[in-house]
Amino acid sequence: MLVAPVKLAAAVVLTLLGLLLVTWIVDAVMVHHVWPEGLVRLEAVLGGDLERARQLASWCEACAGLPGRTARILYALLFELTGLHEMGIRFADRAELSVPDTIVRSTYIEHFEAIRVAMVGTKLFGVRLAMLVTALPLLSLLYAVALADGLVQRAIRRASGGRESASLYHRAKHLQVVALAFGVTVTLVWPGPVSPSWVWIPTAVLVAGLARVQWTYYKKHT
């Protein structure tokens, strides 16, 4: 039991890293093969999503700067702590480089565009993580309402001898996970602009509807 939170945290971190890797690949394909504007388009998507995320977080004073902070922290962990950010600044300077830097510089320059895409994509990923956090209150509220209504319907069914359906309970429970996973993946990986109202309002309503079905058919009569 004590190890369970650690396992859960590790699973979440590994899942996010996997989604970040997928995001880098999708962004690279869009920048190099689909968008005529290339990296300029990706940077424009970042700017637009950052503004939308700030507007979404404006209801809470403490959350107002969350999108920018999340993007900076994620960027710092992946590019500043690893030295890639400082390396780029050093290579841009025309000062004399050490022998190891001279060797690495050619490789860095060769993959410079891919590194730039990963840098911008990482900031965009951080902004969208903040979107997910600020969407949690809506999801929690609708889930709580659905839970209460579902338990009331369950009590009515038990009193009136309504039919049982364990399959409905389990299907509704599993479909909630599918709906949440789809919403999270679209939010984090989609290369174009993401509007939370178009993704998370339908997702929250769908999850709430499935939660109502789940709790309505919770357990068999006793």
N, C-alpha and C positions, 0 to 999 in steps of 0.2 A: 504493500500500500504506500509506503514512504517513497518508493522509487517511481510510482505512477506519475506524479507531476513532472519529474525529470524526463521520463520517457515521452510524455505529452509535449513538453517544451522542445525536446530534441526533434520530435516528429514535425512540429510546426516550423521550426527553423529549417530543417531539411526540405520541407515542402516549399517554403518561400524561396530558398536557394534554387530549387529546381524550376520554379516559376520564373525566377529572375533570369536563369540561363535560357529558358524558352523565350522570354521577352527580348533578350539580346539577339537571339537568332531571328526572331520575327522582325525586329527593328532593322537589323542588318539587311535582310531581304528587301524590306520596303525601301530603305535608303538607297541601296545599290542597284535595285532592279525594277522598282515600281514607281517611286516618286521622282518626277523630273527635278524637283528642287532638292532632293537628297536630304542632307543633314539639316538644312534650313527648315524644311517641313517638320522634322522631328522636334527641333527647338521651338517651333511655333506651337506644336501640340503641347509641349511642356509648359509654355507660357500660358496657354489657354486653360489647361487643366489645373495649373497652380491657382489661377484666378477663381475658377469655379470651386476648387477645394477651400479656398479662403472664404468665399461667400457661404459655403455650406457650414463651415466651422464658426461663422460669425455669431451664432446664437449663444455661444459660450465664450466668455472673455478669456478664460484660461486656454481654450482650444484655438484661439484666433491665429496663433503663429505655428500651430501644429504641422500643417503641410510643409512649410519651409524648413522647420526643424527636422522633420522626418527625412526629407530629401538630403539635407546637409549631413545628418548623422550617418545615413546609409552610404553616402558618397565618401565620407571620411573613413568609414570602416573598410571599404573596398579599394579605395584609391590613394588616400593619404597615409593610412597606416602601412600599406604595402609599398609606399614610396613611388608609385606610378605618377602621382600628381607632381611631386617635387622633381621627379626625373624629367617630365616634360618641360618644366620651367628651366631646368638646367640645360637641357638640350637646345632649347630655344635661344639661350644666351650664346653669343659667339666667343665666349671666353675659352681658353684652352682646356680641353677635357683630359681626364686621366685615361690610361690605357684601357681599363675595364669599361669605362663609360664610352670610349670610342668604339669598342666592339659592340656594346649593347645598342648604341645610338642608331646604327644602320638597321637593326631589327625593329627598333621602336618606330623609326620613320617609315619602314616598309608597311607596318601594321597601324600607322597613325590613324587612318580613317576608321578602322574597326574599333580602336581604342576610344576615339571620340564618340562613336555611336554608343559604345558601352557606357561611357561616362554620362551622356545625356539620358540614355535609357534607364540608368540607375537612379538618377534624380527623378525621372518620371515615375518610376516604380515606387519610390519613397512617397511622392505626392499622392499616388493612388492608394498606398497603404493608409495614409491619413484619411482619405475618403472613406475607406472601409470602417475605420474607427468611428468617424463622425456619423456613419449610417447605423451604428449599433443601437442608439436609443430608439429609432423608428422601428427597427426589427424587434427589439425587446418589448416595446409597447404593444405592437400588434400580436406578438407571440403570447404575451400575458393575457390579453383579451381573448385570444383563441383558446388558451388553456382553460380560463375560467368558464367560457361558454361550453367547451367540450366536456368539462367535468359536470356541469349542470345537465347537459344532454345525457351523459352517462347515468346520472342519478335518476333522471326521468325514465330512461330505458330500464334500469334495474327495478324501478317501482312498478312499471307497467308490463314487465316481462318481455321486453323487446328482444329481437333476435341477436345472436352473437356472430361476430365475424372477425376471427383472429387474423385472417389474411389482410383485411382492410387496415387493421392496426399496424401490422408490420410493413405493409406497402407504403402507407402514409409516412411512417417513421423513416424508412429508407429514402423515399423520394424527397424528403426535406433535406437530407444530406446531399443528394444530387443537385437540387435547386441551389443550395448554398455554394456548393463547389463550382457550379456553372457561373453563378454571379461573381464569385471571387476571381475565377479565371478570366472572365471577360473583362472585369475591371482592371486587373493587373496586366494582362497580356495584350489586349486590343491595341493595335498601333495607332489608330486614329483618335480623335477627341472622345472623351468619355463623359457623359452627363449622368451624374448619380440619379437624377429623377427618372431617367429612362431605363436604368438598370436596377436600382435598389427598391424603388416603389413597387414595380411588378414582382420582384423577387420576394420582398417582405410580405406582400399580399398572398402570393402563392404559398410561401412557407406557413403563414398564419392559417390559411385554409386547410393545408395538410395537417397542421398541428391540431386543429379542431377535430378533424376526422380521427386522428390518432387517439386523442384523449377521450373522444366519445366512445370508442371501442376498446378502452383500456381494460385489460383483464376480463376474465369470465365471471359470470354470476357466482356468488358464494352462498 
